[in-house]
Amino acid sequence: MKVLVTGGAGFIGSHTVVALYEAGFEPIIVDDFSNSDPQIIEGITAIIGKKPTVYQENCHSMDVLKSIFEKEQIEGVIHFAAFKAVGESMQKPLEYYDNNLGSLIVLLKCMLECGVKNLIFSSSCTVYGEPDALPVTEQTPVKPANSVYGNTQQIGEEILSDTVRSLEHQSLKVLSLRYFNPVGAHPSALIGELPRGVPNNLVPFMTQAAAGIRGALTIFGDDYPTPDGTCIRDYIHVMDLAEAHVAGFRYLMSHESPAIYDVVNVGTGSGVSVLELLQSFERINGLPVPYKIGPRREGDVVAVYADASKAEKMLCWKALRSIEDGLRDAWNWQKNTSKPE
Ligand code: UD1
């Protein structure tokens, strides 16, 4: 059974490709490599023991997508291909709206035309903004986005729910998975996160700081109203997140109802502070991470972590790996990628 994975060479996409393959699906990758590296395809090949089908294409083109659908007999789509840098999105709003929403619209039109019924959409806990109560459930109100990137996630969810609602006779089943903070890498260290330039996200910066590639990690603020003053997030191992996509896809496949639109949190249910994460990294990997305390970063929420009970009930999925697993795998991947040639 073929599943199209847009952005399948990216961080979450590549791990999902591996998880799909291990679950008996045949992932078909479409990726334009604008923010990913062909080396990841080699890593996937080494893990699964065969070269996956890869289309080096941008999924903004209806003709391209249609020809792939016609050729491959696709059963459904997992749509990762999007820009995701919060800061950059404020500098380049049109690029973000065009790329993230334009390609979603093209993909949906193409799926409807070609009769492809199952779709998983990459959404984010960013839609909750600064929540009034923790943990956040799927009923927690969606707050006005504080970045263009966040807004593309919210509008993307609206496009999907409006489309499903509008279809009277046609079947379309969609799950928006709201990810919390993905960390780690495949335990083989053959695939992982490959940020371009200076990493924006915490764990890639931490591994590069530990490897001596960067200077000290700056902790953005230690005066937040949390026990140690640093922000709290729900860090989920990327392989757990990848497996949540497989569970979501199975759910869609096994439900005959013509129209489904639902949202599901994908997190661990535990909140961890920046300082706790850093100390866990040092403990599990046995090396220091140089760091300093800096000012708060604009747009950061104080604390957010998931109530992940809906995923467990509905998708029979829960996170199985620990934060220590994630930090060990992230460090092994860092060591593997920064090895001299
Ligand atoms: C952000 C987005 C999220 C998006 C994710 C992936 C928001 C509110 N969140 O998550 O939607 O899916 O990126 O790109 O827009 N930190 C440091 N020093 C650093 C880097 C980070 O202290 O050098 C801290 C941050 O202040 C934050 C935590 O680490 O408290 C996690 O930051 P990060 O990894 O960037 O993820 P989010 O901002 O939570």
Residues whose N, C-alpha, C, O or C-beta is under 5 A from the ligand:
A	BS01	UD1	K84 V86 S124 T126 N200 N201 L202 V203 F205 T218 I219 F220 C231 R233 V274 R297 G299 D300 V301
